[in-house]
């Protein structure tokens, strides 16, 4: 009999809630695993779905067989067990892991495994690691959880409804029956395409250029001056936007301990989200703390503990110590637009009533992960001994393309004791600024070797004989064949002199940017030849002349390249007859010419005195 005045539905809900609340939680079963207690721990949970011994691979399931029986025992559930017959790292519920594996885990990736949350009472397994033990051990608890919601399932009389029903797989026996019970088979190509497209769309968010950096409570604050020189703390720090600002803050020195903007904790306490709306938080780590005294001397603290402003009475005036003067953020990000690391550096000082209002400086820089700064050959002018920055322009309107190895951007022949050109093909020496260099090698010209010539006649087509002869003999005894046409020999020598990828442009300064094409100096190519009758024109020398000047102030002049000339000199050689051999000398020279105009000291012009005497000044003498 229900109390008077209560509706029937409310009575039913209250009765259900009373029965749920009357249940007492079971005593949690706590088990700690040692090195020899793996089997006992597994027995506590009951049998796992897989009864295979550790190290035995799972048998591949048949594609036409029924689906496996749904696992409803939370002690047997393990969502992080991804590798069959292998122990997954930090997966504390993996049955393939032994106590030796648990001893090297850093944390449990899935600390809590629960059943269906719709039940009023459900079992849960809690995994953790005991690092105080030697070696560390895995600890798990089997507890009973009570759902706080009144709309929960108290008792279920149809357990298969909690999981997917095993579909009946068509075969030759039941195919006709399934065809009669269904409306037939349809193919919706549009739905398949849209489903595939949705799967390909990445769901993870990422930071984009200029997007404010999110924190656990709001956004990362970067104080700056907006309409005036006063600091505004509600300015957000934008992703990939490097900033360095100075602003002024009006403070009451007697209340410096209560002003948050003067404390280290105001800048180091926020936690940046790894990505927008992400649950992963990146803490801000204090890397260095410098203390500035009243006489501007700096002292580096050994520890990085967070200090609070402290008001000190010094006679007739007040001092506030540990006040933040400079803040420098250094954020590391990935190419996926995620923040992975946040470093912070402070400059603290002592403020007196003389320096109020207070001036603060804030900086923020972004560094990409796994990247190194690009080395320069000078900043801005070239430094003697560093390589020349050079490249080529693939098409008009594009930027300058440079190789990543700056010592391979502008190169010449490399000289060795053997002085064999073909033996050193591909070996180059970088052109260094200010270094006059000269290198060379020798090239022998003769007819094809008789043995090789006979092999080519038997195996090669007639139109490829000359090319094959060159290739075989150059790798055999490093000789260039005189039987080749003159133009092919000349082309081979040109390739030796120019090398692979000879540049078209040279940077005027050591730090010139590749996108500033108009500032780069083009290389002027000149060809000189001396023609003779019945002779072969072969390149013999490459002379490179680099003209540079002193640019800027007389106190600190900077080296600037203004002109580069590459002169290819060809000489005439008579055709080599059979049985004769000739040695050709090939050389490369690089010279640097200082074309700086002599500095002239400038003086202000003396004033012109335009004074005229009266017309009767010499009267009566004249």
DAGI-V746931 format. One line per field, one symbol per residue. ss: DSSP state (H for helix, E for strand, L for the rest). psi: psi as a letter, one per 40 degrees, with the letter a starting at -180 (. if undefined). burial: I if it has 9 or more other ideal C-beta (glycine too) atoms within 8 Angstrom, else O. A space follows every 50 residues. Layout:
ss=???
psi=???
burial=???
This chain:
ss=LLLLLLLHHHHHHHHHHHHHHLLLLLLLEEEELLLLLHHHHHHHHLLLLL LLLLLLLLLLLLLLLLLLLLLLLHHHLLLLLLLLLLLLLLLLLLLLLLHH HHLLLLLLLLLEEELLLLELEEEEEEEEEELLLLLLEEEEEEEEEELLLL LLELLLLLHHHHLLLLLLLLLLLLHHHHHHHLLLLLLLHHHHHHHHHHHH LLLLLLLLLLLELEELLLELELLEELLLLEEELLLELELLLLEEEEEEEL LLHHHHHHLHHHLLHHHHLLEEELLLLLLLEEEEEEEEEEEELLLLLEEE LLLLLLLLLEEEEELLEEEEEEEEEEEEEEEEELLLLLEEEEEEEEEEEE EELLLLLEEEEEEEEEEELLLLLLLLLELLLELLLLELLEEELLLLLLLL ELLLLHHHLLEEELLLLLLELHHHLLLEEELELLLLEEEEEEEEEELLLH HHHHHHHHHLLHHHHHHHHHHHHHHHLLLEELLLLHHHHHHHHHHHHHLL LLLLEELLLLLLLLLLHHHLEEEEEEEELLLLLLEEEEEEEEEEEEEEEE ELLLLLLEEEEEEEEEEEEEEEEELLLLLLLEEEEEEEEEEEEELLLLLL LLLLLLLLLLLLLLLLLLLLLL
psi=hiihehiddddddddddddddeiihihhhhhhhadffdddddddeiiidh eiihehiihhihdeiiiihhhehdeehheegdhhfihhhegeeheehidd ddeeidihdgdhhiaheeidhiiihhiihgedihiiihhihhihihheie gihdhhegdeeeiihhihhiaededdddddeieihihgddddddddddde hhehiiiihehihiaddcihhgiihcdaeihheehihihehhihihiihh ihdefdeehdeeiddddedihhhdihfiehhhihhhdihhhhadeeihhh idifihiiihhhhgbeiiihifhhdihhihhhiieefiheihihiihiih hiedehihhihhihihhiifiiihiieigdiihheiihhiaihdiheiih hiidheeedhiaihhiddfhdddfhehihihhhehhihiiiihhhiiihd ddddddddeiideeddddddddddecffihheeiidddddddddddddah fhidihhdiefiidegddeihihhhhhhihhihfihhhhdihhhhhhiih haiddgihhhhehhhhhhhiihhihhiheihihhhhihihihhhfhihhh hhihhiihhghhiidfdehfd.
burial=OOOOOOOOOOIOIOOIIOIIOOOOOOOOOOIIIOOOIIOIIIOIIOOIOO OOOOOOOOOOOOOOOOOOOOOOOIIIIIOIIOOOIOIIOIIIIIIIIOIO IIIOIOOIIIOOIIIOOOIIIIIIIIIIIIOOOOOIIIIIIIIIIIIOOO OIOIOOOOOOOOOOOOOOOOOOOOIOOIOOOOOOOOOOOOOOOOOOOOOO OOOOOIIOOOIIIIIOOOIIIIIIIOOOOIIIOOIIIIIIIOIOIOIIIO IOIOOIIOIOIIIIIIIIOIIIIIIIOOOOIIOIOIOIIIIIIOOOOOOO IOOOOOOIIOIOOOOOOIIIIIIIIIIIIIIIIOOOIIIIIIIIIIIIII IIOOOIOIIIIIIIIIIIIOOOOOOOIIOOIIIIOIIIIIIIIOOOOOOI IIOOOIOOIIIIIIOIOOIIIIOIOOOIIIIIIOIOIOIIIIIIIIOIIO OIIOIIOOOOOOOOIIOIIIOIIIOIOOIIIIOIOIOIIIOIIIOIIOIO OOIOIIIIIIIIOIOOIOOIIOIOOOOOIOOOOOIIIIIIIIIIIIIIII OOOOOOIIIIIIIIIIIIIIIIIOIIOOOOOIOIOIIIIIIIOOIOOOOO OOOOOOOOOOOOOOOOOOOOOO
